[in-house]
Amino acid sequence: METIEAYLARKHREIGLLNDCLRNPRPLPCPQSVDEAVKVKFQLAAMLRAEHELQDWKATETAWSASARPASGPFVFSYDYQRADLSVSGPSFYELEHGCTSEAIYAASGMAAISTLLLASAAALPNGDILVLPGSYGETLELIERLVPNLRPVTLRLPLADAFAHAGVPRILLLDSCVSAGAFEAVLRCDGSALDLLVFDTTCFAGRSGRIRRVLRWGQRCKIPVVMVRSHNKLDSLGAEYGRLGSAVFVGWDEQRAATGGSMVGRLAADARNAVRLLGGAALPAHFPPYVGSDAYWALTKRRVAAILRNGRHTARFFARELASLSAELHFTHGLYVTLRARRPLDEASARQAAEAMSHDLSGKGYPIRHAGSFGFDFAATEWFHDATTDRYSVRVAVPDLPTELWNGLAVAIAEWWRSNQCRLGSQLSANL
């Protein structure tokens, strides 16, 4: 159990890491509350982005200055017109093991990264299946159905049995870090050697998560080439949501499958880089967090994510006991959030209104909770949630990095609010019909 004093001391170290990246660091005392810690971190992130623009004023979109060499902390960039050929030198957001090669392509967001990857797949895989698990990210499924005609989506069902067997056409497995724990574990118990490619969305796992290592070992054991796609403004920015940044990391296991060679993954990487250029989806240098990569950064990130996961396990157990009939999914494999359902089925508008109302009411009582469409913060975040597999709506509660006792009290308040406002939620739904 982490005390409020230990928590605030840890937040002070996080703030210090951001502050030290400024050209002229500010004297910053230890924060006295969660709200103060959140405010200072977001202010420092804004100051760092502004300072980047002032320092790298020669690095314009038209790249007219030959003397420009933009950088953001340990990241150094080179590019020509409109970053179409953006090259990034700097630390990896992952911890890759020996025995693999990799190539990273950065994009303007996580969706930009997976969009360019799947659109670029048409050349390497002109006709194939993409296998998706129940609970995969809704916008990714929408992208495939609307804009990727060369891939036929096939929704898998548990148990998987021989779901990955040869089917006469190329087959891609989309493994999303937001699926249920049961579905994730089922994949790693299967033989995937007949698959042609694994697209692994790691967004909900910390960059050095053991689950990422397990998936890569599974891919290596089955000799499947892997592309890891990621949104970096979730777990990679110490809760400061530094900027929109995404990546696709192409992983190969030997010289024949090397990401930079003539393998299918190598060709796919080249096509994806061209897709980033042609779609104008290149990353912005100003959105690379300058505090990434140091030992202090990794230690603080590890402690942040560990606190969120610890709180998440408590939340799942508590809601299963107290909100058994009103819980949707409590056991996502990432452990970062849970979802709640109402007695009457919600639509998008009523789910959004419920998320906003709960945050408004509880924050008015002094709890660190906000209506926000993301996760990994130092405050609890609520938002509407759509399960693309069941087409049902619920409310997502993103578990925060908070001291144990403070979060336990907030979890109780959330459960009490959700139970006592079911009639209100039904009235909102009726008004929307």
C-alpha positions in Angstrom: 0.0 0.0 0.0 1.4 3.4 -1.0 0.7 6.3 1.4 -0.3 9.8 0.2 3.1 11.1 1.3 5.1 8.5 -0.7 2.8 9.1 -3.6 3.4 12.9 -3.7 7.1 12.3 -3.3 7.0 10.1 -6.4 5.0 12.7 -8.3 7.7 15.2 -7.3 10.3 13.0 -9.0 8.1 12.7 -12.1 7.7 16.5 -12.2 11.4 16.9 -11.7 12.2 14.7 -14.7 10.0 16.9 -16.9 11.3 20.1 -15.4 14.9 19.1 -16.0 14.3 19.0 -19.7 13.6 22.8 -19.8 16.5 25.0 -20.7 16.0 26.9 -17.5 14.3 24.6 -14.9 11.9 26.2 -12.5 12.1 25.8 -8.7 9.2 23.4 -8.0 8.3 22.3 -4.5 6.7 18.9 -3.8 3.0 19.0 -4.8 0.6 19.0 -1.9 -2.3 17.3 -3.7 -3.2 15.1 -6.7 -4.8 18.1 -8.5 -1.6 20.1 -8.1 0.5 17.3 -9.4 -1.7 16.9 -12.5 -1.7 20.7 -13.1 2.0 21.1 -12.9 2.8 18.1 -15.1 0.5 19.3 -17.9 1.9 22.9 -17.6 5.4 21.6 -17.9 4.5 19.5 -20.9 3.1 22.6 -22.6 6.2 24.6 -21.7 8.4 21.9 -23.2 6.5 21.8 -26.5 6.6 25.6 -26.7 10.3 25.6 -26.0 10.9 23.1 -28.7 9.2 25.4 -31.3 11.3 28.3 -30.1 14.6 26.4 -30.2 14.0 24.7 -33.6 12.5 27.6 -35.4 14.7 26.8 -38.5 13.2 23.3 -38.8 10.1 24.4 -40.8 7.8 22.2 -42.9 9.6 23.2 -46.1 13.0 22.4 -44.6 14.6 25.5 -46.1 17.4 25.8 -43.6 20.4 23.4 -44.2 21.6 24.2 -40.7 18.5 22.9 -39.0 18.9 19.8 -37.0 15.8 19.4 -34.8 15.9 17.4 -31.7 13.7 16.6 -28.7 15.7 15.4 -25.8 17.5 12.2 -26.9 15.6 12.1 -30.2 17.3 13.6 -33.2 15.4 14.1 -36.5 16.3 14.6 -40.2 13.8 15.2 -43.0 13.1 17.0 -46.2 9.9 18.7 -47.4 6.9 18.1 -45.0 8.7 15.3 -43.1 7.9 12.9 -45.9 11.2 11.1 -45.3 11.3 11.6 -41.5 14.3 9.8 -39.9 14.4 9.4 -36.1 17.4 8.5 -34.1 16.8 7.9 -30.4 15.8 5.4 -27.7 13.2 2.7 -28.3 9.9 2.8 -26.5 10.2 -1.0 -26.2 12.8 -3.4 -24.7 13.5 -5.9 -27.5 15.4 -9.0 -26.7 18.4 -10.4 -28.6 17.8 -12.5 -31.7 15.5 -10.1 -33.5 15.9 -7.1 -35.8 13.5 -4.2 -35.9 12.7 -1.0 -37.8 10.5 1.7 -36.4 8.3 4.0 -38.5 6.7 6.9 -36.6 3.3 8.5 -37.5 1.1 11.3 -36.3 -1.0 9.0 -34.0 -1.7 5.4 -33.2 -4.5 5.2 -35.7 -2.3 6.8 -38.3 0.3 4.1 -37.7 -2.1 1.2 -38.0 -4.0 2.8 -40.9 -0.9 3.2 -43.0 0.2 -0.3 -42.2 -3.0 -1.9 -43.2 -3.5 0.2 -46.3 0.1 -0.6 -47.3 -0.7 -4.3 -46.9 -2.4 -4.4 -50.3 0.8 -4.9 -52.2 2.3 -7.6 -50.0 -1.1 -9.3 -49.3 -3.5 -8.4 -52.1 -6.1 -10.9 -50.9 -6.3 -12.4 -47.4 -8.0 -12.7 -44.1 -7.4 -10.6 -41.0 -8.4 -12.5 -37.9 -9.7 -10.4 -35.1 -10.6 -11.2 -31.5 -13.8 -10.2 -29.7 -13.3 -6.8 -28.0 -10.7 -5.5 -30.4 -10.5 -1.7 -30.7 -13.6 -0.5 -32.5 -12.0 2.1 -34.7 -9.5 -0.5 -36.0 -12.4 -2.8 -37.0 -14.2 0.1 -38.6 -11.0 1.0 -40.5 -10.7 -2.6 -41.8 -14.3 -2.8 -42.9 -14.5 0.6 -44.6 -11.0 1.2 -46.1 -9.1 -2.1 -46.4 -10.8 -4.1 -49.1 -7.9 -6.5 -49.6 -8.4 -8.0 -46.1 -11.5 -9.9 -45.1 -12.2 -9.5 -41.4 -12.9 -12.8 -39.6 -14.1 -12.5 -36.0 -12.8 -15.4 -33.9 -14.7 -17.2 -31.2 -13.5 -18.9 -28.1 -12.2 -21.5 -27.7 -9.9 -20.9 -30.7 -9.1 -24.6 -31.4 -7.7 -24.6 -35.0 -8.5 -21.0 -35.8 -5.0 -20.3 -37.0 -4.8 -23.3 -39.4 -4.0 -23.0 -43.1 -6.9 -21.6 -45.0 -5.7 -21.3 -48.6 -5.2 -17.5 -48.4 -2.7 -15.3 -46.5 -3.8 -14.8 -42.9 -3.0 -11.9 -40.6 -3.8 -12.1 -36.8 -4.7 -8.7 -35.2 -3.8 -9.1 -31.5 -5.1 -6.1 -29.6 -4.0 -5.3 -26.1 -7.6 -4.2 -25.2 -9.1 -7.7 -25.5 -10.2 -9.7 -22.6 -7.6 -11.6 -20.5 -9.2 -14.9 -21.6 -8.9 -14.2 -25.3 -5.3 -13.0 -25.0 -4.2 -16.1 -23.1 -6.0 -18.3 -25.6 -4.0 -16.9 -28.5 -0.7 -17.7 -26.7 -1.7 -21.3 -26.2 -2.3 -21.9 -29.9 0.1 -22.9 -32.7 0.4 -19.8 -34.9 2.9 -21.2 -37.4 0.4 -21.1 -40.3 -0.1 -17.3 -39.9 1.6 -15.0 -42.3 1.8 -11.9 -40.1 1.0 -10.8 -36.6 -0.1 -7.2 -36.1 0.2 -6.5 -32.3 -1.4 -3.3 -31.0 0.6 -2.7 -27.8 -1.1 0.6 -26.8 -2.5 -0.7 -23.5 0.7 -2.3 -22.3 3.7 -0.5 -20.9 6.6 -0.5 -23.3 8.6 -3.0 -21.2 5.6 -5.1 -20.2 6.1 -8.8 -19.8 3.1 -9.4 -21.9 4.8 -7.8 -24.9 7.8 -10.1 -24.3 5.5 -13.1 -24.2 3.9 -12.2 -27.5 7.2 -11.7 -29.2 8.5 -15.0 -27.9 5.4 -16.7 -29.2 5.9 -15.1 -32.6 9.5 -16.1 -32.6 8.6 -19.7 -31.6 6.0 -19.9 -34.4 8.3 -18.0 -36.8 5.7 -15.3 -37.5 6.9 -11.9 -38.6 5.5 -9.2 -36.2 4.5 -5.6 -36.5 3.9 -3.8 -33.3 1.7 -0.7 -33.6 1.2 1.8 -30.8 -0.3 5.1 -29.6 2.4 6.8 -27.4 0.3 9.5 -25.7 -1.2 7.0 -23.3 1.4 5.1 -21.1 4.6 6.6 -22.5 4.3 10.2 -21.2 4.1 9.9 -17.4 0.4 10.8 -17.5 1.1 14.2 -19.1 -0.4 13.2 -22.5 2.5 14.9 -24.2 1.4 14.8 -27.8 -0.1 12.7 -30.6 2.5 10.1 -31.6 2.2 6.6 -33.0 4.6 4.0 -34.4 4.8 0.8 -36.3 7.8 -1.4 -35.3 8.6 -4.2 -37.8 10.2 -7.2 -36.1 12.0 -10.1 -37.9 13.7 -13.1 -36.4 16.7 -13.9 -38.6 18.5 -12.7 -41.7 15.9 -14.0 -44.0 13.0 -12.3 -42.1 15.0 -9.2 -41.1 12.8 -6.0 -41.2 15.4 -4.3 -43.3 15.9 -7.1 -45.8 13.9 -8.6 -48.7 11.3 -10.5 -46.6 7.6 -9.9 -46.7 7.9 -7.8 -43.5 10.8 -5.8 -45.1 8.6 -5.0 -48.1 5.7 -4.2 -45.9 7.9 -1.7 -43.9 8.9 0.0 -47.2 5.3 0.2 -48.4 4.2 1.5 -45.0 6.9 4.2 -45.1 5.6 5.3 -48.5 2.0 5.3 -47.2 3.0 7.6 -44.4 4.5 9.9 -47.0 1.6 9.8 -49.4 -1.1 10.2 -46.8 0.7 13.0 -45.0 0.7 11.1 -41.7 4.3 11.8 -40.6 5.0 12.4 -36.9 5.7 15.8 -35.5 9.2 16.1 -33.8 7.6 18.3 -31.2 5.5 15.4 -30.0 8.4 13.2 -28.9 8.6 13.4 -25.1 12.2 14.7 -24.4 12.3 12.9 -21.0 12.0 9.3 -22.5 14.8 6.8 -22.4 16.7 7.5 -19.1 16.9 5.0 -16.3 14.9 7.4 -14.1 12.2 7.5 -16.8 11.9 3.8 -16.9 11.9 3.4 -13.2 9.1 6.0 -12.7 7.1 4.5 -15.6 7.4 1.1 -14.0 6.1 2.4 -10.7 3.2 4.3 -12.3 2.0 1.4 -14.3 2.4 -1.0 -11.3 0.2 1.3 -9.2 -2.5 1.5 -11.9 -2.5 -2.3 -12.3 -2.6 -2.8 -8.5 -5.6 -0.4 -8.3 -7.1 -2.1 -11.3 -7.0 -5.6 -9.7 -8.7 -4.2 -6.6 -11.4 -2.5 -8.8 -12.2 -5.7 -10.7 -12.7 -7.6 -7.4 -14.7 -4.9 -5.8 -17.0 -4.2 -8.7 -17.5 -8.0 -9.2 -18.8 -8.1 -5.6 -20.7 -4.8 -5.4 -21.8 -4.3 -9.0 -22.1 -7.9 -10.2 -25.3 -7.3 -12.3 -24.1 -3.8 -13.5 -20.6 -4.7 -14.7 -19.8 -5.3 -18.4 -16.2 -6.3 -18.7 -13.9 -6.3 -15.6 -11.1 -8.5 -16.9 -9.4 -6.8 -19.8 -5.9 -8.2 -20.3 -4.3 -4.8 -19.7 -6.0 -4.2 -16.4 -6.2 -0.4 -17.0 -9.9 0.0 -17.0 -13.3 -1.6 -16.4 -16.7 -1.1 -18.0 -20.1 -0.7 -16.4 -23.5 -1.3 -17.9 -26.9 0.0 -17.0 -30.1 -2.0 -16.2 -31.5 -0.7 -19.5 -29.2 -0.9 -22.5 -27.4 2.4 -23.2 -26.9 4.1 -26.6 -23.9 6.2 -27.4 -25.5 9.5 -26.3 -26.8 8.1 -22.9 -23.5 6.4 -22.2 -21.6 9.7 -22.8 -24.1 11.6 -20.6 -23.7 9.0 -17.9 -19.9 9.2 -18.0 -20.0 13.0 -17.8 -22.6 13.1 -15.1 -20.7 10.7 -12.8 -17.5 12.6 -13.2 -19.2 15.9 -12.6 -21.0 14.7 -9.5 -18.0 13.0 -7.9 -15.4 15.6 -8.8 -17.8 18.1 -7.2 -17.3 16.2 -4.0 -13.5 16.5 -4.3 -12.6 13.2 -5.9 -9.9 13.2 -8.6 -12.1 12.1 -11.5 -12.7 13.6 -14.9 -14.7 13.0 -18.1 -11.8 12.2 -20.4 -11.5 9.9 -23.4 -8.2 8.2 -22.6 -6.4 6.4 -19.8 -3.1 6.3 -17.9 -3.7 9.5 -16.0 -3.1 10.5 -12.3 -6.9 10.9 -12.1 -9.8 8.5 -12.9 -11.2 9.1 -16.3 -14.7 8.1 -17.5 -16.0 7.9 -21.1 -18.6 6.0 -23.1 -17.5 2.7 -24.5 -18.7 0.7 -27.5 -18.1 -3.0 -27.8 -17.9 -3.5 -31.6 -18.4 -7.2 -31.2 -21.7 -7.1 -29.3 -22.7 -3.6 -30.5 -23.4 -2.7 -26.9 -22.6 0.6 -25.1 -21.3 1.0 -21.6 -19.3 3.4 -19.5 -15.5 3.0 -19.2 -13.8 3.8 -15.9 -10.0 4.2 -16.4 -8.2 3.3 -13.3 -5.6 6.0 -12.2 -2.2 6.2 -10.6 -3.4 7.1 -7.2 -2.5 6.2 -3.6 -4.2 2.9 -2.6 -6.4 4.4 0.1 -7.5 7.3 -2.0 -8.4 5.1 -5.0 -10.3 2.6 -2.8 -12.4 5.4 -1.5 -13.1 6.7 -5.0 -14.0 3.2 -6.2 -16.6 2.9 -3.4 -18.0 6.3 -4.5 -18.2 5.2 -8.1 -20.1 2.0 -7.2 -22.5 3.9 -5.0 -23.1 6.5 -7.7 -23.7 3.9 -10.4 -26.2 1.9 -8.2 -28.2 4.9 -7.1 -28.4 6.6 -10.6 -29.9 3.7 -12.6 -33.3 5.5 -12.8 -31.5 8.6 -14.0 -29.7 6.7 -16.7 -33.0 5.2 -17.9 -34.5 8.7 -18.2 -31.6 9.9 -20.2 -32.0 6.9 -22.6 -35.7 7.6 -23.0 -35.0 11.2 -23.8 -32.6 10.2 -26.5 -35.0 7.9 -28.2 
